[in-house]
């Protein structure tokens, strides 16, 4: 929050960036420290020379109902372009991995970026200077579309070739360019005229939300930049549309998508907290009832009387998991005592891993309709390390959920 507030000279924007993108919730308990950090950072920055990335854009446009409809359409376009960009980063990343070893990829990326910069230097850096220039200088539609395409390609090349960073600042420029191009295209119809600065600011917000999330964050950025409440409403409307489309069709912001490509299950800031820390490894029973798969039902009944446990895990000669037997089925009156226990085995391919979080575990319970599942070290090794009961997992999830909700209203966790 402090960093964003200092960079843009916008304390409310910084605070809501912290709430929406980092913390993932608007918590009563965190309002005071987050707001204090944002306001302090903004005041200190003003005292020593002003914010580095402050956006100067003023518009006196009167936003009509038709404008809201058009800006909603702009939000849809921004969502589509943002998804294209995020997909493009992963495609180019795979391409660079095939073309060159890791130490040479940034060199290839640098060569490509240099070539793109020959067309226009606006493709370089984060894009703040280009954003300010484009907002204050009239540009032709052909030039705007060229810069938009090249900047999207440059961003994808930069990240795909191994340079570190994200798309927050770049998304502001890309959104502004999309808004300017949209405004120019609407004017070509001759039916209606959009204020180009207003269209650029709406596009800036919608594109940023599509890539990093946080509709209120970018809405307050526009509000603190222009002081125009009506325009801020249009930005919020387009941003919500853009964010919902990305969430429903793509499922991730850019940051969480990158983690997803690397095998992480993070979908939002919530997943970094208690849900991800509540893993199967912490919940499982570490001394599960086991039996050799070669044993018969008579031996199973002797070792585990009815009511002792819910189920027994069967292991092969190499101590690998081969399935689970319900104790109720094993003690059924009509069952043949001489039959192998493996004849009643179920869930041979349904296993939990210690690193899974509780939500993933409950989803597997629902899918296979099991009351207990084995926990193995890996899907390849299948060495049993524990057993998890669905009822216990649900109870612990509910307890942690209640504690999390208590924190949101400022109550201490117990």
Secondary structure, DSSP 8 states (H G I E B T S, - for coil): -HHHHHHHT-HHHHHHHIIIIII-S--HHHHHHHHHHHHHHHHHHHHTT--SS-----------HHHHHHHHHHHHHHHHHHHHHHHHHHHHHHHHHHHS-HHHHHHHHHHHHHHHHTT-GGGSSSSHHHHHHHHHS---HHHHHHHHHHHHHHHHHHHHTT----SHHHHHHHHHHHHHHHHHHHHHHSS----HHHHHHHHHHHHHHHHH--HHHHHHHHHHHH--HHHHHHHHHHHHHHHHHHHHHT---HHHHHHHHTT----SGGGGTHHHHSBHHHHSBSS--EEETT-BHHHHHHHS-TTS-SEEEEE-TTSBEEEEEEHHHHT-TT--TTSBGGGG-B-TT-EEETT-BHHHHHHHHHHHT-SEEEEES-TTT-BEEEEEEHHHHHHHHHHHHHHHHHHHTT----
